[in-house]
């Protein structure tokens, strides 16, 4: 393989970068960097601000996965702050679709506090200040949230209409607010101030936990005060792999995203993608085939490792990938790909509706510490439930379980549901290189994978890699973003792919990334043009 020119490093000055789904959140993180905070401080501040200014994607009532790299310690760690099933939840439950019954025990706040305690330099109180300010003083609604409500994506407008507390804040006289209209979250501001003063214990054991449990249980839900008090985030070993000399670190189970990305990369390492060319019918074909294998296998086997024996070593092994690569026919769709089990998640959820009320943020500070956080309320605006007198919008994560008895991802008390969230870090010969992740449900995997390939195989800069047209293949249908030429679509049809053109702005994920350019030593960021995010420098 030819030498990667990005390996040439000099001593040019560099500053930190924050990339997130919302400009106000990125700005909050950058301000922390300017005041001397590290990447962890900036990332947690950014995430908490997102909870206020972008509630369609992430909220204080959701969950998260965090991947942290600390350069001076050569440490890479994962914090699993995923929601868990309440003690009273059962696999036979038929009320997980939306509303109070869909709410899992939230974990993000506990995970963020843990990250700051162990790896940050500022307090949770300090990290909460921008969020409190925007909740109290208000912020302007952006194009993304307007279009989610106006387009009723994931039934967002219906949720706001059917749950009065949600509609009271995010609708204007029952109508979709216009871009630029001001949103004020007075109750949420009071809640955030209480957490800043009393710590996360107020949320998980004190008056806020009482309010959450009381409201949920009085409306037929399952989360109890005991569930909240017993919640604990998990510190996990990152899932590690390699790709063409780069080291890949991502989230392990209960997320299937990290293992799906590493398995796909292992398969694709057996093909010369650069020779195929970017977004040619040959490269799209082989990447799609690799994705189908990875989605199928991870959907079949991956779940909460505290409840299920996950054959993770086999899934991410190079030998296994070579076997799969040998079964891929370069001329046409392979007939022996494992069938994708739709029942891996709630079988009532359609393929097209899995879009993702999820946010991602990536941070690199001037010391080259890196953080990647994917934070989710699950579907847009989550369950639709705002806890009375708190302003906290709750998740609908119980929808991520399978309703099938005996499935690896079936509901059990205290179990974490499977996810496709994939915050990922890439190093080159042990040196920090790239942090990225995406929103988009299972399309997180295909989006993150393609950005990594665009950078490593096709030598794109990070903005080009994020902006390039994408495709997605999870089952049999191959979805192509509309800029991919008609000629390529025709060639893929000849290879027996059932092709569908997609031009919906929300369909292909939303990657937020930051990269250390090894030619210049500069830190560069990129925000996905498919959303309203922005990458900002310190």
MIKOLTOR-656463 format. One record per residue (C-alpha): residue number from 1; residue in three letters; chain; x negated, y negated, z negated. Coordinates in steps of 0.25 Angstrom, whole numbers. Each point is the difference from the previous one (the first is absolute). Layout:
BEGIN
  seq  type  mol      X      Y      Z
  NUM   ALA    A      X      Y      Z
...
end
This chain:
BEGIN
  seq  type  mol      X      Y      Z
    1   UNK    A      0      0      0
    2   UNK    A     -5    -14      3
    3   UNK    A     -5     -9    -11
    4   UNK    A     11     -8     -6
    5   UNK    A     -4    -15      1
    6   UNK    A      7     -4    -12
    7   UNK    A    -10      7     -9
    8   UNK    A    -10    -11      2
    9   UNK    A      1     -8    -12
   10   UNK    A     -5    -14     -3
   11   UNK    A      1     -9    -12
   12   UNK    A     10    -10      5
   13   UNK    A      9     -6    -11
   14   UNK    A     13      6     -2
   15   UNK    A     13     -2     -7
   16   UNK    A     12      8     -4
   17   UNK    A     12      3      7
   18   UNK    A     15      3     -4
   19   UNK    A     10      6     10
   20   UNK    A     14      2     -4
   21   UNK    A     14      0      5
   22   UNK    A      3    -14     -4
   23   UNK    A     -8    -13      1
   24   UNK    A      3     -5    -14
   25   UNK    A     -4     14     -6
   26   UNK    A    -13     -1      8
   27   UNK    A     -2    -14     -5
   28   UNK    A      2      4    -14
   29   UNK    A    -11     11      1
   30   UNK    A    -10    -10      7
   31   UNK    A      2    -10    -12
   32   UNK    A     -5     11     -9
   33   UNK    A    -12      3      8
   34   UNK    A     -4    -15      1
   35   UNK    A      1      0    -16
   36   UNK    A    -10     12     -1
   37   UNK    A     10     11     -1
   38   UNK    A     -4     14      7
   39   UNK    A      7      7     11
   40   UNK    A      9      8    -11
   41   UNK    A      4    -13     -6
   42   UNK    A      4     -6     13
   43   UNK    A      7     12      5
   44   UNK    A      9      1    -13
   45   UNK    A      3    -14      1
   46   UNK    A      4      1     14
   47   UNK    A      9     12     -2
   48   UNK    A      7     -7    -12
   49   UNK    A      3    -12      9
   50   UNK    A      5      9     11
   51   UNK    A     10      5    -10
   52   UNK    A      6    -14     -1
   53   UNK    A     -1     -5     14
   54   UNK    A      2     13      8
   55   UNK    A     10      8     -8
   56   UNK    A      5      7     13
   57   UNK    A    -14      7      0
   58   UNK    A     -4      2    -15
   59   UNK    A      5     -4    -13
   60   UNK    A     -3      1    -15
   61   UNK    A     10     12      0
   62   UNK    A     -9      9     10
   63   UNK    A    -12      8      1
   64   UNK    A    -14     -1      6
   65   UNK    A    -13      7      3
   66   UNK    A    -13     -7     -2
   67   UNK    A    -14      4      6
   68   UNK    A    -12     -8     -6
   69   UNK    A    -14     -1      4
   70   UNK    A    -10     -6    -10
   71   UNK    A    -13     -2      7
   72   UNK    A    -10     -2    -12
   73   UNK    A      6     13     -6
   74   UNK    A      1      7     13
   75   UNK    A     14      4     -5
   76   UNK    A     12      4      8
   77   UNK    A     13      3     -8
   78   UNK    A     15      1      3
   79   UNK    A     10     -5     -9
   80   UNK    A     14      8      2
   81   UNK    A     11    -10     -5
   82   UNK    A     10      8      8
   83   UNK    A     15      0     -6
   84   UNK    A      4     13     -7
   85   UNK    A     13      7     -1
   86   UNK    A      8     -2    -12
   87   UNK    A      2     11    -10
   88   UNK    A     15      1      3
   89   UNK    A     -2      1     15
   90   UNK    A      3     13      6
   91   UNK    A     -2      6     14
   92   UNK    A     15      2      2
   93   UNK    A      2    -15     -2
   94   UNK    A      8     -6     12
   95   UNK    A     -1    -15     -4
   96   UNK    A    -14     -3      4
   97   UNK    A      3     -7     13
   98   UNK    A      1    -14     -6
   99   UNK    A      4     -8    -12
  100   UNK    A     -2      4    -15
  101   UNK    A     -2     15      3
  102   UNK    A    -11     -2     10
  103   UNK    A     -9     -7    -11
  104   UNK    A    -13      7     -4
  105   UNK    A     -8     -4    -12
  106   UNK    A     -9    -12      5
  107   UNK    A    -15      0     -1
  108   UNK    A     -7    -11      7
  109   UNK    A     -1    -10    -12
  110   UNK    A     -6     11     -9
  111   UNK    A    -10      3     11
  112   UNK    A     -4    -14      2
  113   UNK    A     -2     -2    -14
  114   UNK    A     -9     12      0
  115   UNK    A     -8     -5     12
  116   UNK    A     -3    -13     -7
  117   UNK    A     -3      6    -13
  118   UNK    A    -10     10      6
  119   UNK    A     -6     -7     12
  120   UNK    A      5    -15      0
  121   UNK    A     -5    -12     -7
  122   UNK    A     13     -8     -3
  123   UNK    A     12      3     -8
  124   UNK    A     13      4      4
  125   UNK    A      5    -13     -5
  126   UNK    A     -9     -8      9
  127   UNK    A      4      9     12
  128   UNK    A     14     -3     -2
  129   UNK    A     -1    -15      1
  130   UNK    A      3     -2     15
  131   UNK    A     11     10     -1
  132   UNK    A      7     -8    -11
  133   UNK    A     -2    -13      7
  134   UNK    A      7      5     13
  135   UNK    A     11      7     -8
  136   UNK    A      3    -13     -8
  137   UNK    A     -2    -11     10
  138   UNK    A      4      8     13
  139   UNK    A     -6      4     13
  140   UNK    A      5     -1     15
  141   UNK    A      6     12      6
  142   UNK    A     -9      5     12
  143   UNK    A      3      5     13
  144   UNK    A     -2     15     -4
  145   UNK    A     10      0    -11
  146   UNK    A     10     -8      8
  147   UNK    A      0     10     11
  148   UNK    A      1     12     -9
  149   UNK    A     13     -6     -6
  150   UNK    A      5     -5     14
  151   UNK    A     -3     13      7
  152   UNK    A      5      8    -12
  153   UNK    A    -12      9      1
  154   UNK    A      1     12    -10
  155   UNK    A     14     -7     -3
  156   UNK    A     -7    -11     -7
  157   UNK    A     11    -10      2
  158   UNK    A     11     10     -4
  159   UNK    A     -8      2    -13
  160   UNK    A     -1    -15     -3
  161   UNK    A     15      0      3
  162   UNK    A      4     12     -8
  163   UNK    A     -9     -3    -12
  164   UNK    A      5    -14     -5
  165   UNK    A    -13     -3     -8
  166   UNK    A     -9      2     12
  167   UNK    A      9     -8      9
  168   UNK    A      1    -11    -10
  169   UNK    A    -15     -2      2
  170   UNK    A     -3      4     14
  171   UNK    A     13     -4      7
  172   UNK    A      5    -15      2
  173   UNK    A     15      0     -2
  174   UNK    A      1     15      5
  175   UNK    A     -8     -3     12
  176   UNK    A    -15      3      5
  177   UNK    A     -8    -12     -4
  178   UNK    A     -8     -7     11
  179   UNK    A    -15     -1      0
  180   UNK    A     -5    -10     -9
  181   UNK    A     12      0    -10
  182   UNK    A     -5      0    -14
  183   UNK    A      1     12    -10
  184   UNK    A     -1     -1    -15
  185   UNK    A      0     12     -9
  186   UNK    A      2     -6    -14
  187   UNK    A      3     13     -7
  188   UNK    A    -12      6      6
  189   UNK    A     -9    -12     -4
  190   UNK    A      5      2    -15
  191   UNK    A     -3     15      1
  192   UNK    A    -14     -2      6
  193   UNK    A     -3    -10    -11
  194   UNK    A      4     10    -11
  195   UNK    A    -10     10      7
  196   UNK    A    -11    -10      0
  197   UNK    A      2     -3    -15
  198   UNK    A      3     14     -5
  199   UNK    A     -7      9     10
  200   UNK    A      5     12      8
  201   UNK    A      5      6    -13
  202   UNK    A     12    -10      1
  203   UNK    A      4      6     13
  204   UNK    A     -2     15     -4
  205   UNK    A      3      0    -15
  206   UNK    A      7    -14     -4
  207   UNK    A     11     -8      4
  208   UNK    A     -1      1     15
  209   UNK    A      0     15     -1
  210   UNK    A     13     -1     -8
  211   UNK    A      6     -8     11
  212   UNK    A     -4      9     11
  213   UNK    A      4     13     -7
  214   UNK    A     13     -6     -4
  215   UNK    A      4     -6     13
  216   UNK    A     -4     13      8
  217   UNK    A      7     10     -9
  218   UNK    A     13     -8     -2
  219   UNK    A      1      0     15
  220   UNK    A     -2     15      2
  221   UNK    A    -15      0      2
  222   UNK    A    -10      9     -7
  223   UNK    A    -12     -9     -5
  224   UNK    A     -1      0    -15
  225   UNK    A     -8     -8    -10
  226   UNK    A     -7     13     -3
  227   UNK    A     -4      1     15
  228   UNK    A     -6    -14      0
  229   UNK    A     -8      2    -13
  230   UNK    A     -6     13      5
  231   UNK    A     -4     -5     13
  232   UNK    A    -15      0      3
  233   UNK    A     -8     -3     12
  234   UNK    A    -11     10      4
  235   UNK    A    -14     -2      4
  236   UNK    A     -3     10     11
  237   UNK    A    -13      4      8
  238   UNK    A      1     -6     14
  239   UNK    A      2     10     12
  240   UNK    A    -13     -1      8
  241   UNK    A     -3      3     14
  242   UNK    A     -9     -4     11
  243   UNK    A      2     -4     14
  244   UNK    A    -12     -2     10
  245   UNK    A     -9     -4    -11
  246   UNK    A      9     -9     -8
  247   UNK    A      5      4    -14
  248   UNK    A     15     -1     -1
  249   UNK    A      7     -1    -14
  250   UNK    A     15      0     -2
  251   UNK    A     11      4     -9
  252   UNK    A      2     15     -5
  253   UNK    A     13      7     -2
  254   UNK    A     11     -3     -4
  255   UNK    A     -2     -9     12
  256   UNK    A     -1      8     13
  257   UNK    A     -5    -12      7
  258   UNK    A    -15      1     -3
  259   UNK    A     -1     15      3
  260   UNK    A      8     -2     13
  261   UNK    A    -10    -11      4
  262   UNK    A    -12      8     -3
  263   UNK    A      5     12      7
  264   UNK    A      3     -7     12
  265   UNK    A    -13     -7      1
  266   UNK    A     -7     14     -2
  267   UNK    A      8      6     11
  268   UNK    A     -3    -12      9
  269   UNK    A    -15      1     -3
  270   UNK    A      0     11      9
  271   UNK    A      4     -9     12
  272   UNK    A     -8    -11      7
  273   UNK    A     11    -11     -1
  274   UNK    A    -10    -10      5
  275   UNK    A     -1      7     13
  276   UNK    A     15      2      1
  277   UNK    A      2    -16     -2
  278   UNK    A      8     -8     -9
  279   UNK    A     15      3      2
  280   UNK    A     -1      8     12
  281   UNK    A      9     12      2
  282   UNK    A    -11      9     -4
  283   UNK    A     -4     -7    -13
  284   UNK    A     15     -2     -4
  285   UNK    A      3     14      3
  286   UNK    A    -11      6     -8
  287   UNK    A      2     -9    -12
  288   UNK    A     15      3      0
  289   UNK    A     -2     15      0
  290   UNK    A    -10     -2    -12
  291   UNK    A     11     -8     -7
  292   UNK    A     11     10      2
  293   UNK    A     -9     11     -6
  294   UNK    A     -4     -9    -12
  295   UNK    A     15     -5     -3
  296   UNK    A      5     14      1
  297   UNK    A    -10      6     -9
  298   UNK    A      0    -11    -10
  299   UNK    A     15     -1     -1
  300   UNK    A      0     15     -2
  301   UNK    A    -10      1    -11
  302   UNK    A     -3    -13     -7
  303   UNK    A      8     -4    -12
  304   UNK    A     -3     -4    -15
  305   UNK    A    -12      8     -4
  306   UNK    A      4      1    -14
  307   UNK    A     12      8      5
  308   UNK    A     -5      7     13
  309   UNK    A    -13      7      3
  310   UNK    A     -4     -8     13
  311   UNK    A    -10      7      9
  312   UNK    A     -7    -14      2
  313   UNK    A    -14      6      3
  314   UNK    A      5      8     11
  315   UNK    A      8    -12      6
  316   UNK    A    -11     -9      0
  317   UNK    A    -11     10      4
  318   UNK    A     -8     -2     13
  319   UNK    A      1     15      3
  320   UNK    A     15      0      0
  321   UNK    A      0    -13      8
  322   UNK    A     -9      7     11
  323   UNK    A     10     12      0
  324   UNK    A     11    -10      3
  325   UNK    A     -8     -8     10
  326   UNK    A     -2     13      8
  327   UNK    A     15      2      1
  328   UNK    A      3    -14      6
  329   UNK    A      2      1     15
  330   UNK    A     -6    -13      7
  331   UNK    A     10      2     12
  332   UNK    A     13      1     -8
  333   UNK    A      8      0    -13
  334   UNK    A     -4     12     -8
  335   UNK    A     11     10     -3
  336   UNK    A     -6      5    -13
  337   UNK    A      0    -12     -8
  338   UNK    A      6      3    -14
  339   UNK    A     15     -5      0
  340   UNK    A      2    -13     -8
  341   UNK    A      9      3    -12
  342   UNK    A     10    -11     -1
  343   UNK    A      4      5    -14
  344   UNK    A    -14     -5     -5
  345   UNK    A      8    -12     -4
  346   UNK    A     14     -3     -2
  347   UNK    A      6      7     12
  348   UNK    A     11    -11      1
  349   UNK    A    -11    -10      4
  350   UNK    A     -1     -2     15
  351   UNK    A    -13     -1      7
  352   UNK    A      2    -14      5
  353   UNK    A      5     -5    -13
  354   UNK    A    -13      3     -7
  355   UNK    A     -6    -13      2
  356   UNK    A     -6     -4    -14
  357   UNK    A      3    -11    -10
  358   UNK    A    -15      1     -3
  359   UNK    A    -11    -10     -1
  360   UNK    A    -15      1      2
  361   UNK    A    -12     -8     -4
  362   UNK    A    -15      1      2
  363   UNK    A    -11     -8     -7
  364   UNK    A    -15     -1      1
  365   UNK    A     -7    -10     -9
  366   UNK    A    -14     -6      2
  367   UNK    A     -6     11     -8
  368   UNK    A      5     10     10
  369   UNK    A     10      6    -10
  370   UNK    A     12      6      7
  371   UNK    A     15      2     -4
  372   UNK    A     11      6      8
  373   UNK    A     14      0     -5
  374   UNK    A     13      5      6
  375   UNK    A     12     -4     -9
  376   UNK    A     14      4      3
  377   UNK    A     15     -2     -4
  378   UNK    A      2     11     10
  379   UNK    A     11     -4     10
  380   UNK    A      2    -15      2
  381   UNK    A      5     -7    -13
  382   UNK    A     -1     14     -6
  383   UNK    A     13      5     -7
  384   UNK    A      6    -14      1
  385   UNK    A      1      0    -15
  386   UNK    A     -5    -12     -8
  387   UNK    A      0      3    -15
  388   UNK    A     10     -9     -7
  389   UNK    A     -7    -13     -6
  390   UNK    A    -14      4      4
  391   UNK    A     -1     -3     15
  392   UNK    A     -7     14      2
  393   UNK    A      4      6     14
  394   UNK    A     -1     16     -2
  395   UNK    A     -6     10     10
  396   UNK    A      8     11      7
  397   UNK    A    -11     10     -1
  398   UNK    A      8     12     -4
  399   UNK    A      3      0     15
  400   UNK    A    -14      5      3
  401   UNK    A      3     14     -7
  402   UNK    A      6     11      8
  403   UNK    A     14      5     -4
  404   UNK    A     -4     14      3
  405   UNK    A     -1      9    -12
  406   UNK    A    -14      7      0
  407   UNK    A     -7    -10     10
  408   UNK    A    -14     -5     -5
  409   UNK    A      6    -14      0
  410   UNK    A     13      3     -7
  411   UNK    A      5     -7    -12
  412   UNK    A     -6      3    -14
  413   UNK    A      0     -9    -13
  414   UNK    A    -13     -8      0
  415   UNK    A     -4      4     14
  416   UNK    A     -6    -10      9
  417   UNK    A      7      0     14
  418   UNK    A     -9      2     12
  419   UNK    A     -4    -12      8
  420   UNK    A     -7     -4     13
  421   UNK    A     -7    -12     -6
  422   UNK    A    -14      0      4
  423   UNK    A     -9    -11     -6
  424   UNK    A    -14      3      6
  425   UNK    A    -14     -4     -1
  426   UNK    A    -11      3     10
  427   UNK    A    -15      0     -3
  428   UNK    A    -12      1      9
  429   UNK    A    -12      7     -6
  430   UNK    A      5     -4    -14
  431   UNK    A      2    -14      4
  432   UNK    A     14     -7     -1
  433   UNK    A      6     -2     14
  434   UNK    A     15      0      1
  435   UNK    A     12      0     -9
  436   UNK    A     14      1      6
  437   UNK    A     14      6     -1
  438   UNK    A     14     -2      5
  439   UNK    A     15     -1     -2
  440   UNK    A      9      8      8
  441   UNK    A      4     14     -7
  442   UNK    A     -6     11      7
  443   UNK    A     -5    -10     11
  444   UNK    A    -10     -4    -10
  445   UNK    A     -8     12      4
  446   UNK    A      0     -2     15
  447   UNK    A     -3    -15     -2
  448   UNK    A    -12      1     -9
  449   UNK    A     -5     11      8
  450   UNK    A      0     -8     13
  451   UNK    A     -7    -12     -7
  452   UNK    A    -11      9     -5
  453   UNK    A     -2      6     14
  454   UNK    A      1    -14      7
  455   UNK    A    -12     -5     -9
  456   UNK    A     -8     13      0
  457   UNK    A      2      6     14
  458   UNK    A      3    -12      8
  459   UNK    A     -9    -11     -7
  460   UNK    A     12    -10     -2
  461   UNK    A     -1    -11    -10
  462   UNK    A     10      1    -11
  463   UNK    A     10    -10      6
  464   UNK    A     -1      8     13
  465   UNK    A      2     13     -7
  466   UNK    A     12     -5     -8
  467   UNK    A      7     -7     12
  468   UNK    A     -2     11     10
  469   UNK    A     13      7      5
  470   UNK    A      4     12     -8
  471   UNK    A      7     13      2
  472   UNK    A      6     10    -10
  473   UNK    A      2     15      1
  474   UNK    A      6      7    -12
  475   UNK    A      9     11      6
  476   UNK    A      1      2     15
  477   UNK    A      4    -14      4
  478   UNK    A    -12     -9      4
  479   UNK    A      4    -15     -3
  480   UNK    A     -8    -10      8
  481   UNK    A     -1    -15     -3
  482   UNK    A      5     -7     12
  483   UNK    A    -13     -7      4
  484   UNK    A     -6     14      4
  485   UNK    A      1      0     15
  486   UNK    A     11      8      8
  487   UNK    A    -11      8      7
  488   UNK    A     -5      6    -13
  489   UNK    A     14      3     -4
  490   UNK    A      2      8     13
  491   UNK    A    -12      8     -2
  492   UNK    A      4      3    -14
  493   UNK    A     13      5      5
  494   UNK    A     -7      9     10
  495   UNK    A     -7      6    -12
  496   UNK    A     14      3     -5
  497   UNK    A      1    -10    -11
  498   UNK    A     14     -5     -3
  499   UNK    A     -4    -15      1
  500   UNK    A      8    -11     -6
  501   UNK    A     -4    -15      1
  502   UNK    A      2     -8    -13
  503   UNK    A     -1    -15     -1
  504   UNK    A      6     -2    -14
  505   UNK    A     -9     -9     -8
  506   UNK    A      1      9    -12
  507   UNK    A     -2     13      6
  508   UNK    A    -15      2      1
  509   UNK    A     -4     -3    -14
  510   UNK    A     -7    -12     -5
  511   UNK    A    -15      1     -2
  512   UNK    A     -8     -9     -9
  513   UNK    A    -15      2      0
  514   UNK    A    -14     -6     -3
  515   UNK    A    -13      4      5
  516   UNK    A    -15     -3     -2
  517   UNK    A     -6     -3     13
  518   UNK    A    -14      7     -1
  519   UNK    A     -6     -9     12
  520   UNK    A      3    -13     -8
  521   UNK    A      2      4    -14
  522   UNK    A     13     -8      1
  523   UNK    A     13      5     -6
  524   UNK    A     12     -1     10
  525   UNK    A     15      2     -3
  526   UNK    A     12      4      9
  527   UNK    A     14     -1     -2
  528   UNK    A     10      8      8
  529   UNK    A      8     -9     10
  530   UNK    A     12      9     -1
  531   UNK    A      2     -7    -14
  532   UNK    A     -1    -14     -6
  533   UNK    A    -13      4     -8
  534   UNK    A    -13     -8      1
  535   UNK    A    -15      3     -3
  536   UNK    A     -7    -11     -8
  537   UNK    A    -14     -3     -3
  538   UNK    A     -5     -5    -13
end
